[in-house]
Amino acid sequence: MMLQANQARVKELLLYNEMNGLFTWKKRMSSKVKAGDIAGGPSNSKGYWVITLDGCPLLAHRLAWFYAHGVMPPAHVDHINGIKADNRIANLRLATRSENMRNSRVRQSTSGLKGAHRIKERRGWASKIQKEGKRFYLGYFATAEEAHAAYAKAATELHEQFARTV
């Protein structure tokens, strides 16, 4: 959701600690929220920290970017270390949707290794990678570790600083 307030309003209500990535309230906001309390919480179903400001729920990593740079990020803000609650400005960078997806962690995988997928019919493992909508098949392998190694090598080459192999 877009921020309706300006940076001055955000700074009037919140204090942002760039070292730990947390926001605290500068003013008493209600009977339950007093000055000095940590703002927001991990209330987003995807694990992101959310702060409600003037009735508008905001993702804290986008708010941190706005607080530090004075402009709402035009696209995605990527957590470099992959930890969604780590909103230190040093851990945030602008990214396209594609770049942000490259930096994602392993989801459901039969092997538990990123890029290694079981192929029952062949009694082995396959590996593939994608960049900007184009799929690259890396081959079939005897072990999950070999498939993952092929993925890790390709990710480093194709995804550069956005590569995540775990």
C-alpha positions in Angstrom: 0.0 0.0 0.0 1.3 3.5 -0.8 2.1 5.9 2.0 -0.4 8.8 2.1 1.7 10.8 4.5 5.0 12.6 3.7 8.4 11.9 5.1 8.0 14.6 7.7 4.8 13.0 9.0 6.6 9.6 9.3 9.5 11.2 11.1 7.1 13.0 13.4 5.6 9.7 14.6 8.4 7.2 14.2 12.0 6.9 15.0 14.0 4.4 12.8 17.1 2.7 14.1 19.2 1.9 11.0 21.5 -0.4 13.1 18.8 -2.8 14.1 16.0 -2.0 11.6 13.4 -1.3 14.2 10.9 1.5 14.3 9.7 2.9 17.7 6.9 5.3 18.4 7.9 8.9 19.3 4.5 9.7 20.6 1.8 8.0 22.6 -0.6 6.7 19.9 -3.3 5.1 22.0 -3.9 3.6 25.5 -2.0 0.5 24.3 0.8 2.2 22.4 3.1 4.6 24.2 6.2 6.5 23.2 9.2 4.2 22.9 7.2 1.0 22.0 8.3 -0.9 19.0 6.0 -0.1 16.1 4.2 -2.8 14.2 4.8 -6.5 14.3 5.1 -9.6 12.2 1.4 -9.6 11.2 1.8 -10.2 7.5 1.1 -13.8 6.4 4.3 -13.8 4.4 6.4 -13.0 7.4 7.1 -9.3 6.8 7.0 -6.8 9.6 4.0 -4.4 9.2 3.4 -1.0 10.7 0.0 0.7 10.6 0.5 4.5 10.2 -2.5 6.8 10.1 -4.7 3.8 9.4 -2.6 2.6 6.5 -0.7 -0.8 6.9 2.8 -0.5 5.5 5.5 -3.0 5.0 8.4 -2.0 7.3 11.1 -2.6 4.8 9.4 -0.2 2.3 8.9 2.3 5.1 12.6 2.0 6.1 13.6 2.8 2.6 11.2 5.8 2.6 12.4 7.0 6.0 16.1 6.8 4.9 15.8 8.0 1.3 12.7 10.3 1.3 11.0 8.5 -1.6 8.8 5.4 -1.6 10.6 2.7 -3.5 9.2 2.4 -7.1 9.5 -1.4 -7.2 10.5 -4.2 -4.8 12.8 -3.8 -1.8 14.9 -7.0 -1.4 16.2 -8.3 1.9 19.8 -9.1 1.0 20.2 -11.8 3.7 16.7 -13.2 3.0 15.4 -12.6 6.5 12.1 -10.7 6.1 12.1 -9.1 9.5 15.7 -7.8 9.2 14.9 -4.2 8.1 18.3 -2.6 8.6 18.9 -0.2 5.8 22.2 -2.0 5.1 20.2 -5.2 4.4 17.8 -3.5 1.9 18.3 -2.9 -1.8 16.0 -2.0 -4.7 15.2 -4.9 -7.0 12.9 -5.8 -9.8 10.4 -8.6 -9.1 12.7 -11.0 -10.9 15.7 -10.1 -8.9 13.8 -10.3 -5.7 12.6 -13.9 -6.6 16.2 -14.9 -7.4 17.1 -14.2 -3.8 14.4 -16.5 -2.4 15.0 -19.5 -0.1 14.2 -23.1 -0.9 10.5 -23.8 -0.8 9.1 -27.3 -1.1 11.8 -29.6 -2.5 12.1 -33.3 -2.3 15.8 -33.0 -1.7 15.9 -29.9 0.5 18.5 -28.5 -1.8 17.7 -25.5 -4.0 17.7 -26.5 -7.7 17.6 -30.3 -7.2 14.3 -32.0 -8.1 13.6 -35.8 -8.0 12.7 -37.4 -11.3 11.2 -40.8 -10.4 11.0 -42.1 -13.9 14.7 -41.6 -14.5 15.7 -42.6 -11.0 17.8 -39.5 -10.6 17.7 -35.7 -10.1 17.2 -32.8 -12.4 18.2 -29.2 -12.2 16.9 -26.1 -13.9 17.1 -22.4 -13.4 15.2 -19.4 -14.6 16.1 -15.9 -15.5 13.7 -13.2 -16.8 11.1 -15.8 -17.8 13.5 -18.1 -19.7 14.2 -21.6 -18.3 17.6 -23.2 -18.6 17.7 -27.0 -18.1 21.0 -27.9 -16.5 20.7 -31.6 -16.8 20.0 -34.9 -15.0 22.2 -36.1 -12.2 22.8 -39.3 -10.2 22.5 -37.4 -6.8 20.7 -34.4 -5.4 24.1 -32.9 -4.4 25.3 -32.9 -8.1 22.0 -31.3 -9.3 22.3 -28.7 -6.6 26.0 -28.0 -7.5 25.0 -27.4 -11.1 22.2 -25.0 -9.9 24.6 -23.2 -7.6 27.1 -22.6 -10.4 24.5 -21.4 -12.8 22.9 -19.1 -10.2 26.2 -17.5 -9.4 26.7 -16.8 -13.1 23.2 -15.7 -14.0 21.9 -14.0 -10.9 25.2 -12.4 -9.7 24.6 -10.4 -6.5 21.0 -11.7 -6.2 22.1 -15.4 -6.3 20.9 -17.5 -3.4 21.9 -21.1 -3.4 20.4 -22.2 -0.1 
